[in-house]
Structures are given as structure tokens and as C-alpha cells.
Amino acid sequence: MLTWRNMHVTVRTVSGLLNSYRVIRSRECMCAHGRIRTFTTGRILHNKFFKDLENQFNAARDKVADALPGSQWSPFEMNPNLPPERADIVIIGGGVIGWSIAYWLKKKERVRDGVKVIVVEKDPTYSQASTVLSAGGIRQQFSLTENIQLSLASADFMRNINEHLGVLNQEPVDLQFNHSGYLFVANESVAHIMEENYSTQRFAGAKVSLLSPVQLKEKFPWINTEDVALASYGLENEGWFDPWTLLNAFRQKAISMGVIQSIGEVTGFNCTLNRMDTVDGETVDVKRIKHVNVRMPNSREYQPVECAIVVNAAGAFSAKLVDMMGIGTGPKDTLSGMALPVEPRKRFIYVFNCPDGPGLDCPFLVDYSGIYFRREGLGGNYITGTSPEEDAEPDVSNLDVDHEFFQEKIWPSLAHRVPAFEKLKVTSAWAGYYDYNTFDQNAILGIHPLAQNMFFATGFSGHGLQQSPAAGRAVAELILDGSYQTLDLKGLGFQRIMAKEPLLEKNIV
């Protein structure tokens, strides 16, 4: 079995990567004898040279204007939307995870503008972004300690969001946080799992209460409890909020702190390669990214951005970036064949109206059948959804909605759990992507052993939005401090994938 220890690979610390990058840039200014060579010219000659050059440019522009009447094109003007040629850190993916990482990197820098950060996003409208197409829930009711801690820390961040993301002379951030809690409902066959999860959650600091069927009916009279054996209800830090507001708050704050936003698509990398052998006799290629190639929207023009570190926060399409580097193409069950186990999965969300449905006390209910629903504003509006069976995953080539899926897979369970939902009307629907981790449906954080300076923050499988504040801080700590400082998230690294030891989450929604 391959382990971290049996790789004879020396990986420099992140601070070393940044420092070596800056040393290389400074050496480019030095002569062969190691001394900086300076030049002096007379000011009159200096001014005359640039004046003549400017006159030549103006003459050339006049010729182009004569040849192309009415044209504003000039061969001497650079595209103002090109990203800078150099940066310390390039974050690929401008969703909530990417912008959270950018914010925390600037928050942790010891000197103003000490770390030059670029965030590259290919969809400036966010029309297909997982962040804004999600249900917007936040919960601590997980079975893994890492997930509970991530959500607890993120809830604390959101409660005090203006202390973190408030921008001078702008309106305070209002997440529209609804603290109605999550309600998980279990039957006899899964009640014991709920009891185990409850113990884990309480030990980790989550405020959760178990309810018997009688207690559940007393608290929520509109629920059918005939087949309910146990329920778990979040008492605080759970509910739902507006995803777009959180994303935009992270983005605006990060930009105000000096982060550079680049609209474009990453189309490739320029890498150096070191070929090494493991103690098992396997030859592996360890790559280090030198340039990230960013192509401009609706154009063939691209800009190579030289950098020290790359962060892969591309969500559902993060594996595409790994494929560009040629990682994971080796034989199965070898280090060179360890691909990133993340792929897009399409999920539907339906909005329906039911005037006689649950009122303001309605929680975010998750039934043991897999369906969920929550209130959406006022006036008897709700949203709902569920994950399909593994062998019935919908086509991910588009974001079209399957309305038959609601009729066949969701409505029967809704009407069973809440009798009032027997009479409802679907008013709208949309689809979005999960960055689905096929290995164990949990986040993958840290460095791939064959990509020396690419950090990963992907594979959240549906709970990336709610964990984004704490996950962004964790990745920033890995980059700038070299290790986790606030939460112990080592279990979410690539080591578990190499060892084939999944961290399975029992409370997947």
C-alpha cells in the first residue's frame, strides 16, 4: 500500500515556495556577476527617444484609422481585462469557496499587499454556479466531527458577518438568516444511526435535541408521525440564508482588501517536472505549476500568469483542471493513477405553493426517504428536492429540469409526511451542480502528492456553501502557515484516498 512515508519526495513548505518565487524574480534583474547593473542616460536624449516613439505610434494609428474608417481598433492597445502577468497565488473558481479563500489569505497576510492574489472565474453572471443555485441551508447535524466543526465555525462567522465582511461606506451585509433549524425524521431501521449521530454532535458542541413521535407531533402538529420512530431537531445555528448575499459579501470584501478579480477560463498550465521513484519501485512525475493560462471570454486571446501557488476551487469541474496536468492517468491502484474523484452531479430544486401548509414554525425538514423541504418566504411557498438513485443520475450536459422527477419521486413522500401537501402547485424549478466526491462525498482539502503547488478545496458534495467560511480559513492556513491552526481537518486530505479509507458521512442530503 502506498503511503505518504514511502515516497522519497521532498516537498518545500508553502512559505518556501513563495520565497523562492520572489528570489527568482529578483535574480532576473541581476547580471552574471551577481550585481545589479544600472544604466544612466541624459534626460534630453531620454525624452527625445520617447517623444519620437510616441510620434511613430500616433502615425501608425492614423494609418489604421484611414484604412478602416469608423474603427476603434488599435494594434498598440493591450486588452484592459487581461489578468496581471504575475501573482503569488491564483485561485481558480470564483464561487463562495474561492472567494472565501481569497478573503482569508488577505486577512492573514502580515504586510498590506504582501500576498498578491488573483481569483479567476469563467462565468461572471454565475448563471450555472453551484453557490447561487443551492437551497442555502446550514446545519450541524452531521455524523463526522470534521463536518460538524466546519459548520459550527461557519455559523459563528455568519452570526458576526459584518465584523468580518463589512466594507466601509457600504450597506451592512444581511444574509436573511432564518434560524428555524433542521429537522431529521427517522423510522425504526435508521433510528439507531440518528442516536449515534446525536452523541457525536453533542460531543462536538452542537445544540441538538432528540424528539419522540409524541413530542414531534406536539411541536409540529402538521407532521404525519405514523411511521416515525425518532426525530432530531437543531436548536441553534441551523436554518437557511441567501447564498448570493454571502458570495457577494466575500467577493466585495476580498476585492476591497486588494484581491484581483479576473474574468476568464483556465485552459492549461505550464509545469516543471521531477521524475522520482517510490520505495515500491513506482516511477512518478511530480509537477510544479509555473504559469496558469487564462483565456479571455469570447476570445482566443489568453494571458499566462506566473505564480507560486494555485488553488483548485473549481467545484464540480475541478477534476478537469487535474486532467489538464496529466495527473491520474497511470495504472489503477498506483500513485500515478490517483485521479481527483470529483465529478458534476445535477440536482433539481422545485418551488411549490400550498396555502394550507406549515407556517412560520416550519423547519428545514429532511425525511428518511431522502426528500427535503423548507419554507421559501411567506404566502405558502416552499422549496423541495431529493437525490436520485445512483443508477438514475440525470444528464449533466445541461441544466434542464425533469418535471416528471417531482411527480414520481418527490410528491408522494411530501404528501405522506405532510398531508396538507396533497394539494400543491409547482410554480418554478431549477437545476444546479454538486461537486460530488465519488469516493466518500466529503470535502478534499490540501495538496495532491503529484501536484507540488496546487491546493485543493473541492468535493463538498452539497455542503460547500454552508462550510465555506471555515473551509476558506482552513485552506489559507495550509498555504500561509503550512498546517491547520484552528480546526483539525487532516482527515479530509488526499491521504485517505491513497489509503482507500473513506470518511463516510451518514447524513447526506
C-alpha positions as CSV (number, residue, x, y, z in Angstrom):
1,M,0.0,0.0,0.0
2,L,1.3,3.4,-0.9
3,T,1.6,5.8,2.0
4,W,3.0,9.3,2.4
5,R,6.1,8.0,4.2
6,N,7.2,5.7,1.4
7,M,7.5,8.5,-1.1
8,H,11.1,9.8,-1.5
9,V,9.8,13.3,-2.4
10,T,10.9,16.4,-0.6
11,V,8.2,19.0,-0.8
12,R,9.1,22.5,0.2
13,T,6.9,24.4,2.6
14,V,4.5,26.9,1.2
15,S,6.4,29.8,2.6
16,G,9.4,28.4,0.8
17,L,7.5,28.3,-2.5
18,L,6.6,31.9,-2.1
19,N,10.1,33.0,-1.1
20,S,11.8,31.0,-3.8
21,Y,9.4,32.5,-6.4
22,R,10.3,36.1,-5.2
23,V,14.1,35.3,-5.2
24,I,13.8,34.0,-8.8
25,R,12.0,37.2,-9.8
26,S,14.7,39.4,-8.1
27,R,17.5,37.4,-9.7
28,E,16.2,38.2,-13.2
29,C,17.3,41.8,-12.5
30,M,20.9,40.8,-11.8
31,C,23.9,40.5,-14.1
32,A,26.1,37.4,-14.5
33,H,28.4,38.7,-11.8
34,G,25.6,38.8,-9.2
35,R,25.4,42.6,-9.1
36,I,22.5,44.8,-10.3
37,R,23.6,46.6,-13.4
38,T,22.3,50.2,-13.7
39,F,22.2,52.5,-16.7
40,T,22.2,56.2,-16.9
41,T,21.2,58.4,-19.8
42,G,21.0,62.1,-20.4
43,R,17.5,63.4,-19.7
44,I,17.4,65.2,-23.1
45,L,18.2,62.0,-25.0
46,H,15.8,60.0,-22.9
47,N,12.9,62.4,-23.5
48,K,13.7,62.7,-27.2
49,F,13.6,58.9,-27.6
50,F,10.2,58.5,-26.1
51,K,8.8,61.5,-27.9
52,D,9.9,60.1,-31.3
53,L,8.4,56.7,-30.3
54,E,5.1,58.3,-29.4
55,N,5.0,60.2,-32.7
56,Q,5.6,56.9,-34.6
57,F,2.7,55.2,-32.6
58,N,0.4,58.2,-33.4
59,A,1.3,58.0,-37.1
60,A,0.6,54.3,-37.2
61,R,-2.8,54.8,-35.5
62,D,-3.7,57.4,-38.1
63,K,-2.9,55.0,-40.9
64,V,-5.1,52.3,-39.3
65,A,-7.9,54.8,-39.0
66,D,-7.6,55.8,-42.6
67,A,-7.7,52.1,-43.7
68,L,-10.6,51.2,-41.5
69,P,-13.0,54.2,-41.3
70,G,-15.0,54.2,-38.1
71,S,-12.9,51.5,-36.5
72,Q,-11.8,52.0,-32.9
73,W,-9.4,49.1,-33.1
74,S,-5.7,49.8,-32.4
75,P,-2.9,47.3,-32.7
76,F,-0.9,49.0,-29.9
77,E,-3.5,48.9,-27.1
78,M,-3.5,46.0,-24.6
79,N,-6.7,44.3,-23.6
80,P,-7.6,46.0,-20.2
81,N,-9.3,42.8,-19.0
82,L,-6.2,40.7,-19.1
83,P,-5.1,39.5,-15.6
84,P,-1.6,40.5,-14.3
85,E,1.4,38.6,-15.7
86,R,2.5,37.6,-12.2
87,A,0.9,36.8,-8.9
88,D,1.7,34.9,-5.7
89,I,-1.5,32.8,-5.6
90,V,-4.0,32.1,-8.4
91,I,-7.4,30.8,-7.2
92,I,-9.3,29.0,-9.9
93,G,-13.1,29.3,-9.2
94,G,-14.9,32.4,-8.2
95,G,-17.7,30.7,-6.2
96,V,-18.1,31.1,-2.5
97,I,-15.3,28.7,-1.6
98,G,-12.8,30.5,-3.9
99,W,-13.7,34.0,-2.6
100,S,-13.6,32.8,1.0
101,I,-10.1,31.5,0.5
102,A,-9.1,34.8,-1.1
103,Y,-10.6,36.8,1.8
104,W,-8.8,34.7,4.4
105,L,-5.4,34.9,2.5
106,K,-5.6,38.7,2.7
107,K,-6.9,38.6,6.3
108,K,-3.9,36.6,7.3
109,E,-1.2,38.5,5.4
110,R,1.2,40.1,7.8
111,V,2.0,43.1,5.5
112,R,-0.5,45.0,3.4
113,D,-0.3,43.7,-0.2
114,G,2.2,41.2,1.0
115,V,0.4,38.4,-0.9
116,K,-0.8,39.1,-4.5
117,V,-4.0,37.0,-5.1
118,I,-6.0,36.6,-8.3
119,V,-9.4,34.9,-8.5
120,V,-10.3,33.5,-11.9
121,E,-13.9,32.9,-12.7
122,K,-15.2,31.9,-16.2
123,D,-18.9,32.7,-15.5
124,P,-19.3,36.4,-14.4
125,T,-23.1,36.0,-14.4
126,Y,-23.0,33.0,-12.1
127,S,-25.8,31.5,-14.1
128,Q,-24.5,28.0,-13.6
129,A,-22.7,28.5,-10.3
130,S,-23.4,25.9,-7.6
131,T,-23.4,28.6,-4.9
132,V,-26.4,30.6,-6.1
133,L,-28.4,27.6,-7.3
134,S,-28.3,25.8,-3.9
135,A,-31.0,25.5,-1.3
136,G,-29.0,27.8,1.1
137,G,-29.2,25.6,4.2
138,I,-26.8,25.4,7.1
139,R,-26.7,22.6,9.7
140,Q,-24.5,20.9,12.3
141,Q,-26.4,17.6,12.1
142,F,-23.6,15.5,10.5
143,S,-22.1,12.2,11.6
144,L,-18.4,13.3,11.1
145,T,-16.7,15.5,13.6
146,E,-14.9,17.4,10.7
147,N,-18.2,18.4,9.1
148,I,-19.8,19.4,12.4
149,Q,-16.8,21.6,13.3
150,L,-16.7,23.2,9.9
151,S,-20.4,24.1,10.1
152,L,-20.2,25.3,13.7
153,A,-17.3,27.7,12.9
154,S,-19.1,28.9,9.7
155,A,-22.3,29.6,11.7
156,D,-20.3,31.7,14.2
157,F,-18.8,33.6,11.2
158,M,-22.3,34.2,9.8
159,R,-23.7,35.4,13.1
160,N,-21.0,38.1,13.2
161,I,-20.7,38.6,9.4
162,N,-20.4,42.4,9.5
163,E,-17.4,42.1,11.8
164,H,-15.7,40.1,9.0
165,L,-17.1,41.2,5.7
166,G,-18.4,44.7,6.3
167,V,-17.0,47.2,3.9
168,L,-16.6,50.9,4.7
169,N,-19.3,53.2,3.3
170,Q,-21.4,50.2,2.1
171,E,-24.6,48.8,3.5
172,P,-24.3,46.2,6.2
173,V,-24.4,42.6,5.0
174,D,-27.9,41.0,5.6
175,L,-27.8,37.2,4.9
176,Q,-31.5,36.9,5.7
177,F,-30.6,34.1,8.0
178,N,-33.7,32.2,9.1
179,H,-32.9,30.3,12.3
180,S,-35.8,27.7,12.0
181,G,-33.4,24.8,12.4
182,Y,-33.1,21.4,10.7
183,L,-35.5,18.5,11.5
184,F,-34.4,15.0,10.6
185,V,-37.0,12.3,10.7
186,A,-36.1,8.6,11.1
187,N,-38.0,5.3,11.0
188,E,-37.2,2.2,13.0
189,S,-34.5,0.9,10.7
190,V,-32.3,4.1,10.9
191,A,-33.2,5.4,14.4
192,H,-30.1,3.9,15.9
193,I,-27.9,5.8,13.4
194,M,-29.7,9.0,14.5
195,E,-28.9,8.3,18.1
196,E,-25.2,7.7,17.3
197,N,-25.0,10.9,15.3
198,Y,-26.7,12.8,18.2
199,S,-23.9,11.7,20.6
200,T,-21.2,12.8,18.1
201,Q,-22.9,16.2,17.5
202,R,-23.4,16.9,21.2
203,F,-19.8,16.0,22.0
204,A,-18.6,18.4,19.2
205,G,-20.6,21.2,20.7
206,A,-23.8,21.2,18.5
207,K,-27.1,22.1,20.2
208,V,-29.4,19.3,19.1
209,S,-32.5,17.7,20.6
210,L,-34.0,14.2,20.1
211,L,-37.8,14.1,19.9
212,S,-40.1,11.1,20.3
213,P,-43.1,10.8,17.9
214,V,-45.4,12.2,20.6
215,Q,-43.0,15.2,21.2
216,L,-42.7,15.7,17.5
217,K,-46.4,15.8,17.0
218,E,-46.8,18.3,19.8
219,K,-44.2,20.6,18.4
220,F,-45.3,20.3,14.8
221,P,-48.9,19.2,14.5
222,W,-48.9,19.3,10.7
223,I,-46.5,16.3,10.5
224,N,-47.7,12.7,10.0
225,T,-45.8,10.7,12.6
226,E,-47.3,7.2,12.0
227,D,-44.0,5.7,10.7
228,V,-41.7,7.9,12.7
229,A,-39.5,6.3,15.4
230,L,-37.3,9.3,16.3
231,A,-36.6,12.9,15.2
232,S,-33.5,15.1,15.6
233,Y,-34.0,18.9,15.8
234,G,-31.3,21.6,15.7
235,L,-31.8,24.2,18.4
236,E,-29.5,26.9,17.2
237,N,-27.1,27.8,14.3
238,E,-29.2,26.0,11.8
239,G,-31.6,27.1,9.1
240,W,-31.1,28.8,5.8
241,F,-29.9,32.1,4.3
242,D,-29.4,33.8,0.9
243,P,-26.5,32.2,-1.0
244,W,-25.9,35.2,-3.3
245,T,-25.5,37.6,-0.5
246,L,-22.8,35.5,1.1
247,L,-21.0,35.0,-2.1
248,N,-21.1,38.7,-3.0
249,A,-20.1,39.8,0.5
250,F,-17.0,37.6,0.3
251,R,-16.2,38.9,-3.2
252,Q,-16.6,42.6,-2.3
253,K,-14.6,42.4,0.9
254,A,-11.8,40.5,-0.8
255,I,-11.6,43.0,-3.6
256,S,-11.6,45.9,-1.1
257,M,-8.6,44.2,0.5
258,G,-6.6,44.0,-2.8
259,V,-7.7,40.7,-4.4
260,I,-7.7,40.9,-8.2
261,Q,-10.8,39.5,-10.0
262,S,-10.2,38.1,-13.4
263,I,-13.0,37.0,-15.8
264,G,-11.7,34.2,-17.9
265,E,-11.2,30.4,-18.3
266,V,-8.2,28.5,-17.3
267,T,-7.2,26.4,-20.4
268,G,-3.9,25.0,-19.3
269,F,-0.7,25.1,-17.3
270,N,3.0,25.3,-17.9
271,C,4.7,23.0,-15.5
272,T,8.1,21.7,-14.5
273,L,8.6,18.0,-13.9
274,N,10.6,16.0,-11.5
275,R,10.7,12.2,-12.0
276,M,11.1,10.2,-8.8
277,D,10.8,6.7,-7.6
278,T,8.9,5.4,-4.6
279,V,10.2,2.6,-2.3
280,D,7.7,0.3,-4.0
281,G,9.6,0.8,-7.3
282,E,7.0,3.0,-9.0
283,T,8.3,5.9,-11.0
284,V,6.1,9.0,-10.6
285,D,6.2,12.5,-12.2
286,V,5.8,15.3,-9.6
287,K,4.8,18.5,-11.3
288,R,5.0,22.1,-10.3
289,I,3.0,24.8,-12.0
290,K,4.9,27.8,-13.3
291,H,2.2,29.5,-15.3
292,V,-1.6,29.4,-15.4
293,N,-3.0,30.2,-18.9
294,V,-6.2,32.3,-18.6
295,R,-8.3,32.7,-21.8
296,M,-10.4,35.8,-22.2
297,P,-14.2,35.4,-22.6
298,N,-15.4,35.1,-26.2
299,S,-11.8,35.3,-27.5
300,R,-8.8,33.2,-28.4
301,E,-6.6,35.6,-26.5
302,Y,-5.1,34.3,-23.3
303,Q,-2.7,35.5,-20.7
304,P,-0.1,33.3,-19.0
305,V,0.0,34.2,-15.3
306,E,3.3,33.3,-13.5
307,C,2.6,32.2,-9.9
308,A,3.9,30.3,-6.9
309,I,0.7,28.6,-5.8
310,V,-2.5,27.6,-7.5
311,V,-5.8,26.8,-5.6
312,N,-8.2,24.5,-7.3
313,A,-11.7,25.7,-6.1
314,A,-13.4,25.0,-9.4
315,G,-16.2,22.9,-7.8
316,A,-18.0,20.4,-10.0
317,F,-15.4,20.9,-12.7
318,S,-12.3,20.8,-10.6
319,A,-11.2,17.4,-12.0
320,K,-10.9,19.0,-15.4
321,L,-8.0,21.0,-14.2
322,V,-6.2,17.9,-12.9
323,D,-6.7,16.3,-16.3
324,M,-5.0,19.2,-17.9
325,M,-1.9,18.4,-15.9
326,G,-2.0,14.8,-16.9
327,I,-2.4,13.6,-13.3
328,G,-4.3,10.4,-12.6
329,T,-3.6,8.8,-16.0
330,G,-1.4,6.0,-14.7
331,P,-2.4,2.4,-13.8
332,K,-5.2,1.9,-11.4
333,D,-4.3,1.5,-7.7
334,T,-1.0,3.3,-8.2
335,L,0.1,6.8,-7.1
336,S,0.3,7.9,-10.7
337,G,-3.2,6.7,-11.3
338,M,-4.8,8.5,-8.4
339,A,-7.2,10.9,-10.1
340,L,-9.3,13.5,-8.3
341,P,-12.6,11.7,-7.5
342,V,-14.9,14.7,-8.1
343,E,-17.5,15.0,-10.8
344,P,-20.6,17.1,-11.5
345,R,-23.9,15.7,-10.4
346,K,-27.1,17.5,-11.3
347,R,-29.7,18.2,-8.7
348,F,-33.2,19.6,-9.1
349,I,-34.9,22.1,-6.8
350,Y,-38.7,22.7,-7.1
351,V,-40.7,25.6,-5.8
352,F,-44.3,24.9,-4.9
353,N,-47.2,26.7,-3.3
354,C,-49.6,25.3,-0.7
355,P,-51.7,27.8,1.2
356,D,-52.6,25.3,3.9
357,G,-49.0,24.2,4.5
358,P,-46.8,24.7,7.6
359,G,-46.4,28.3,8.8
360,L,-43.6,30.3,10.3
361,D,-42.5,27.4,12.6
362,C,-41.6,25.3,9.6
363,P,-38.0,23.9,9.9
364,F,-35.8,22.6,7.1
365,L,-37.2,19.1,7.2
366,V,-35.2,16.1,5.9
367,D,-37.2,12.8,5.7
368,Y,-35.6,9.4,5.9
369,S,-37.0,8.8,2.4
370,G,-34.4,11.4,1.2
371,I,-36.7,14.2,0.3
372,Y,-36.3,17.6,2.0
373,F,-38.3,20.8,2.0
374,R,-38.3,24.2,3.7
375,R,-40.4,27.4,3.6
376,E,-39.4,29.9,1.0
377,G,-40.5,33.3,2.2
378,L,-44.2,33.8,3.0
379,G,-47.5,33.1,1.4
380,G,-47.3,29.3,1.5
381,N,-44.3,28.9,-0.7
382,Y,-41.7,26.1,-0.2
383,I,-38.7,24.6,-2.0
384,T,-38.0,20.8,-2.2
385,G,-35.7,18.3,-3.7
386,T,-34.0,14.9,-3.3
387,S,-31.0,13.0,-4.6
388,P,-31.8,10.4,-7.3
389,E,-30.8,6.8,-7.1
390,E,-27.1,6.1,-8.0
391,D,-28.1,4.3,-11.3
392,A,-30.6,7.1,-12.3
393,E,-28.3,10.2,-12.2
394,P,-29.5,12.8,-14.7
395,D,-27.6,14.0,-17.7
396,V,-25.1,16.7,-16.6
397,S,-24.5,18.2,-20.1
398,N,-27.2,20.8,-19.4
399,L,-29.2,22.3,-16.5
400,D,-32.7,21.3,-17.9
401,V,-35.2,20.3,-15.2
402,D,-37.0,17.0,-15.2
403,H,-40.6,17.8,-14.0
404,E,-41.6,14.1,-14.1
405,F,-39.0,13.6,-11.3
406,F,-41.1,15.7,-9.0
407,Q,-44.3,13.9,-9.8
408,E,-42.8,10.4,-9.4
409,K,-40.1,10.7,-6.7
410,I,-40.9,13.7,-4.5
411,W,-44.6,14.5,-4.3
412,P,-45.7,11.1,-2.9
413,S,-43.2,11.4,0.0
414,L,-44.1,15.0,0.6
415,A,-47.8,14.2,0.8
416,H,-47.2,11.3,3.1
417,R,-45.1,13.3,5.6
418,V,-47.3,16.5,5.4
419,P,-50.9,15.6,4.5
420,A,-51.6,19.3,3.5
421,F,-49.1,18.8,0.6
422,E,-51.6,16.5,-1.1
423,K,-52.9,19.7,-2.7
424,L,-50.0,21.8,-4.0
425,K,-48.9,23.5,-7.2
426,V,-45.4,23.6,-8.6
427,T,-44.6,27.2,-9.6
428,S,-41.0,27.1,-10.7
429,A,-37.9,24.9,-10.7
430,W,-34.2,25.0,-11.4
431,A,-31.2,22.7,-11.5
432,G,-27.6,23.1,-10.2
433,Y,-24.4,21.1,-9.9
434,Y,-22.9,19.3,-6.9
435,D,-19.1,18.9,-6.8
436,Y,-19.8,15.3,-6.0
437,N,-16.9,13.3,-4.4
438,T,-17.4,9.8,-5.6
439,F,-15.0,8.4,-3.0
440,D,-16.8,9.4,0.2
441,Q,-19.0,12.5,-0.5
442,N,-16.8,14.8,1.7
443,A,-14.5,17.7,1.0
444,I,-11.0,17.2,-0.3
445,L,-8.6,19.8,1.2
446,G,-4.8,20.1,0.7
447,I,-2.2,19.2,-1.9
448,H,-2.3,16.3,-4.3
449,P,1.1,14.4,-3.9
450,L,1.8,14.7,-7.6
451,A,0.9,18.4,-7.9
452,Q,3.5,20.1,-5.7
453,N,2.0,23.6,-5.6
454,M,-1.7,23.0,-6.3
455,F,-4.0,23.2,-3.2
456,F,-7.5,21.7,-3.5
457,A,-10.8,22.8,-1.9
458,T,-13.4,20.7,-3.7
459,G,-15.7,17.7,-3.4
460,F,-18.0,19.1,-0.8
461,S,-20.9,17.2,-2.3
462,G,-23.6,19.7,-1.4
463,H,-22.4,21.3,1.8
464,G,-19.7,23.6,0.4
465,L,-21.8,26.8,0.8
466,Q,-22.6,26.3,4.4
467,Q,-19.0,25.4,5.3
468,S,-17.3,28.0,3.1
469,P,-16.3,30.5,5.8
470,A,-14.4,27.8,7.8
471,A,-13.1,25.9,4.8
472,G,-11.7,29.1,3.3
473,R,-9.8,29.8,6.6
474,A,-8.5,26.2,6.7
475,V,-7.0,26.4,3.2
476,A,-5.5,29.8,3.9
477,E,-3.8,28.3,7.0
478,L,-2.4,25.4,4.9
479,I,-1.0,27.9,2.4
480,L,0.4,30.6,4.7
481,D,1.1,28.7,7.9
482,G,1.9,25.3,6.5
483,S,-0.6,23.5,8.7
484,Y,-4.1,23.8,10.2
485,Q,-4.3,26.3,13.0
486,T,-7.9,26.4,14.2
487,L,-9.6,23.1,13.1
488,D,-8.0,19.7,12.7
489,L,-9.0,18.8,9.2
490,K,-6.1,16.5,8.3
491,G,-8.6,13.7,7.7
492,L,-10.0,15.5,4.7
493,G,-6.7,15.3,2.8
494,F,-5.6,13.1,0.0
495,Q,-4.1,10.6,2.4
496,R,-7.4,8.9,2.9
497,I,-7.8,8.4,-0.8
498,M,-4.3,6.9,-1.2
499,A,-5.0,4.6,1.8
500,K,-8.5,3.7,0.4
501,E,-10.0,4.7,3.8
502,P,-13.2,6.8,3.1
503,L,-14.7,9.1,5.7
504,L,-18.3,8.2,5.1
505,E,-20.9,10.8,6.1
506,K,-24.2,9.2,7.2
507,N,-26.3,12.4,7.0
508,I,-26.0,13.2,3.3
509,V,-28.8,15.4,1.8
